[in-house]
Amino acid sequence: MKTGLVLEGGALRTIFSSGVCDALLDGGVMVDYVIGVSAGIAYGVSYISRQPRRNLEIVTRYAGDRRYMGMNNLADRHNRSYFGLEFVYDTIPNELVPFDYQTFAAYPGQVEAVVTNLSTGEAEYMPVPREDDKFLLLQATCALPLMFPIYHLNGQPYLDGGVADSIPYERAFQQGCDRVVVVLSKARSYVRRPEKLQPVIERTYREYPNFCRAMARRAEQYNTCRERLFQLEREGRVLVLAPVSTHKVSRIERDTKKLRMLWGDGYQQAVDRMDEIRAFLTPDRA
């Protein structure tokens, strides 16, 4: 039996998922396949490298640091992102809060990130390189429209994977997973609304009409995706963990008290459901 973990994005709201992953690590639960979108997989690699609380340390130490995020970074023509790319993807993992590349490379399973191809408007699923100390693919999957530059991988233009596939549980099944745990970053009651900045999107990315169309239908696709997910949950094919409340944590939250609270919610929910999670992933041992 092949087990999978699917991590939704959501920028700093994804600290809820880190709480879940940290509880899984503390409970000795490791799956065979991990896929994530945006911050879901950018934070999720710390689960693969078996570094509990690493993401919590990063956000509580640096969320208020202008080198981490702020308009000054977006205005920098060498950066062109709300987030300080060199600081986030180089200085932190390679100097300040070291990433365990060796343990990550030794993981025997699959790790994939989702990106959206601007030319086609479709999702693409790429293996996360085991020895990329610049985390280029993770930058691309996190590249929120209007807040990041366009990334070119293998000659193709990409942005945030959440545009085309926000919760890639279908990909997990396609990759042979029998049991899939899905961690959401938004409450079960959440309903995505149409993109308010669609006119700006249309102007900014006018040379990529398929991407603009993907952005226009994103809300409808996302809501349909969640409906299907909850149906699979009722059928017993997936196990879903989602925050009861996001405590009004924004995607660019600086309040470390709120971030700790959301992390704690994820951790406690996973601890409370640990027996259920283990039984779901290993039914023959239940």
C-alpha positions in Angstrom: 0.0 0.0 0.0 1.3 3.5 -1.0 0.4 6.4 1.3 0.3 10.1 0.3 0.3 13.5 1.9 -1.2 16.5 0.0 -0.5 20.0 1.3 -2.6 23.0 0.1 -0.9 26.4 -0.2 -1.8 29.7 1.4 1.4 31.6 2.2 1.8 32.1 5.9 -1.6 30.5 6.7 0.1 27.3 5.7 1.7 27.3 9.2 -1.4 25.2 10.1 -0.1 22.5 7.9 3.3 22.7 9.5 1.7 22.0 12.8 0.1 18.9 11.4 3.4 17.8 9.8 5.2 18.4 13.1 2.7 16.2 14.9 3.2 13.5 12.3 6.9 13.6 12.8 6.6 13.5 16.6 4.2 10.5 16.1 6.6 8.7 13.8 4.2 8.9 10.8 6.0 9.1 7.5 4.2 8.6 4.1 5.5 7.4 0.8 4.6 10.4 -1.4 4.3 14.1 -0.7 2.9 16.7 -3.0 2.2 20.3 -2.2 1.3 23.6 -3.7 3.1 27.0 -3.0 3.9 27.3 0.7 2.4 23.8 1.2 5.4 22.2 -0.3 7.9 25.0 0.6 7.0 24.3 4.2 6.5 20.6 3.5 10.1 19.8 2.7 10.9 20.3 6.4 8.6 17.2 7.0 10.7 15.2 4.5 13.9 16.4 6.2 12.5 15.4 9.6 12.9 18.9 11.1 9.9 19.5 13.3 9.2 23.1 14.3 11.6 24.4 11.7 8.9 26.4 9.9 7.5 27.7 13.2 11.0 29.0 14.1 11.3 30.7 10.7 8.0 32.5 10.7 8.2 33.5 14.3 11.7 34.9 13.9 11.4 36.5 10.6 7.7 37.3 9.7 8.3 40.8 11.0 11.6 41.2 9.2 11.5 43.4 6.1 14.1 41.2 4.5 11.5 38.3 4.7 8.6 40.2 3.2 7.5 43.7 2.5 6.9 46.2 -0.3 10.5 47.2 -0.4 11.3 43.8 -1.8 8.6 44.1 -4.5 10.1 47.5 -5.5 13.6 46.1 -5.8 14.2 45.5 -9.5 16.6 42.7 -8.7 14.0 40.9 -6.5 10.5 41.8 -7.9 8.7 39.9 -5.2 6.9 40.8 -2.0 9.1 38.2 -0.4 12.9 38.7 -0.2 13.8 35.8 -2.4 17.5 35.5 -1.6 16.8 35.9 2.1 14.0 33.4 2.2 15.4 30.7 -0.2 19.1 31.1 0.4 20.1 32.9 3.6 17.6 31.2 5.9 18.0 27.6 4.7 21.7 27.8 4.2 22.7 30.0 7.1 20.1 31.0 9.7 17.8 28.0 10.1 19.7 25.3 8.3 17.9 22.8 6.1 18.9 19.2 6.4 19.7 18.5 2.8 21.2 15.1 3.6 18.1 13.7 5.3 15.9 15.2 2.6 18.0 13.5 -0.1 17.8 10.2 1.8 14.0 10.2 1.7 13.0 7.0 -0.2 9.7 8.3 -1.5 8.5 10.8 -4.0 8.2 14.6 -3.5 6.4 16.8 -6.0 5.5 20.4 -6.4 2.8 21.9 -8.6 3.4 24.8 -10.9 1.1 26.5 -13.4 2.4 26.8 -17.0 1.6 30.3 -18.2 1.5 29.3 -21.9 -1.0 26.5 -21.4 -2.7 27.6 -18.2 -2.4 24.0 -17.0 -0.9 22.5 -13.9 2.4 20.6 -14.1 3.8 18.3 -11.5 7.6 18.3 -11.0 9.8 16.3 -8.7 11.5 18.5 -6.1 15.3 18.3 -6.6 17.1 16.8 -3.7 20.2 19.0 -4.0 19.0 22.4 -5.1 20.3 24.9 -2.5 18.4 27.7 -4.2 15.0 26.0 -4.1 14.2 27.3 -7.6 11.2 25.0 -8.1 9.9 25.9 -4.6 10.2 29.6 -5.6 8.2 28.9 -8.8 5.3 27.0 -7.0 5.1 29.9 -4.5 5.1 32.6 -7.2 1.8 34.4 -6.5 0.6 36.3 -9.5 1.4 40.1 -9.3 3.6 39.4 -6.2 6.4 37.4 -7.8 8.4 37.4 -11.1 7.7 34.8 -13.7 10.0 31.7 -13.4 11.4 29.9 -16.4 12.1 26.2 -15.9 13.2 24.1 -18.9 12.4 27.1 -21.1 8.8 27.4 -20.0 7.2 30.2 -17.9 5.6 29.3 -14.6 3.8 30.8 -11.6 2.0 29.6 -8.5 0.7 26.0 -8.8 -2.4 26.9 -6.9 -3.8 28.7 -10.0 -4.4 25.4 -11.9 -4.5 22.8 -9.1 -4.8 24.1 -5.5 -5.3 20.7 -3.8 -3.6 18.1 -5.9 -5.1 14.9 -4.4 -6.1 13.6 -7.8 -2.4 13.6 -8.7 -1.6 11.6 -5.6 -4.0 8.9 -6.7 -2.6 9.0 -10.2 0.8 8.4 -8.7 -0.4 5.2 -7.2 -1.4 6.2 -3.7 -4.1 4.1 -2.0 -4.6 6.2 1.1 -4.2 10.0 1.0 -4.1 12.5 3.9 -5.0 16.0 2.7 -4.2 19.1 4.8 -6.1 22.2 4.0 -5.1 25.8 4.9 -8.7 27.1 5.0 -11.7 26.1 7.0 -14.2 23.6 5.6 -16.8 26.3 5.3 -14.6 28.4 3.0 -15.9 29.4 -0.4 -13.5 31.0 -2.9 -14.8 34.2 -4.6 -14.0 35.3 -8.1 -10.7 37.1 -8.4 -11.2 40.8 -7.7 -8.0 41.8 -9.5 -8.9 39.9 -12.7 -8.7 43.1 -14.8 -5.2 43.7 -13.5 -4.3 40.1 -14.2 -5.6 40.4 -17.8 -3.4 43.5 -18.4 -0.3 42.2 -16.7 -0.3 38.7 -18.3 -2.0 39.6 -21.6 0.6 37.7 -23.5 -0.5 34.5 -21.7 -4.3 34.3 -22.5 -4.5 30.7 -21.3 -3.2 31.7 -17.9 -5.7 34.6 -17.7 -8.5 32.2 -18.4 -7.2 29.8 -15.7 -7.3 32.7 -13.3 -10.8 33.6 -14.3 -12.1 30.1 -13.6 -10.0 29.5 -10.6 -12.7 30.1 -8.0 -15.2 27.8 -9.6 -12.6 25.1 -10.1 -11.4 25.4 -6.5 -14.9 25.1 -5.0 -15.7 22.1 -7.2 -12.3 20.5 -6.2 -13.2 20.9 -2.5 -16.7 19.4 -3.0 -15.2 16.3 -4.7 -12.6 16.1 -1.9 -15.2 16.1 0.8 -17.1 13.4 -1.1 -14.0 11.2 -1.2 -13.7 11.8 2.5 -17.2 10.6 3.1 -16.3 7.5 1.0 -13.3 6.9 3.2 -10.7 7.4 0.4 -9.1 10.4 1.9 -8.6 11.8 5.4 -8.8 15.6 5.6 -7.4 17.9 8.2 -8.5 21.6 8.1 -8.4 24.5 10.5 -11.6 25.2 12.4 -10.6 28.8 12.3 -7.7 30.6 10.7 -7.8 33.3 13.4 -7.9 35.9 10.6 -4.3 35.0 9.8 -3.5 36.6 6.4 -1.2 35.3 3.7 1.3 37.9 4.8 0.7 37.8 8.5 3.3 39.4 10.8 1.6 38.7 14.2 3.7 35.9 15.6 1.1 35.2 18.4 -1.6 34.5 15.7 0.9 32.4 13.7 1.8 30.3 16.8 -1.9 29.8 17.5 -2.6 28.5 14.0 0.4 26.2 14.2 -0.8 24.9 17.5 -4.3 24.3 16.1 -2.7 22.1 13.4 -0.5 20.3 15.8 -3.3 19.6 18.3 -5.7 18.4 15.6 -3.2 15.9 14.3 -2.4 14.7 17.9 -6.1 14.3 18.7 -6.6 12.3 15.5 -3.3 10.4 15.5 -4.9 7.0 16.1 -7.4 7.7 13.3 -4.5 8.8 11.0 -2.5 5.7 11.8 -5.5 3.4 11.3 -6.3 5.1 8.0 -2.7 4.8 6.6 -2.1 1.3 7.9 -5.6 -0.4 8.0 -4.0 -3.9 8.1 -2.4 -2.9 11.5 -5.5 -1.3 13.0 
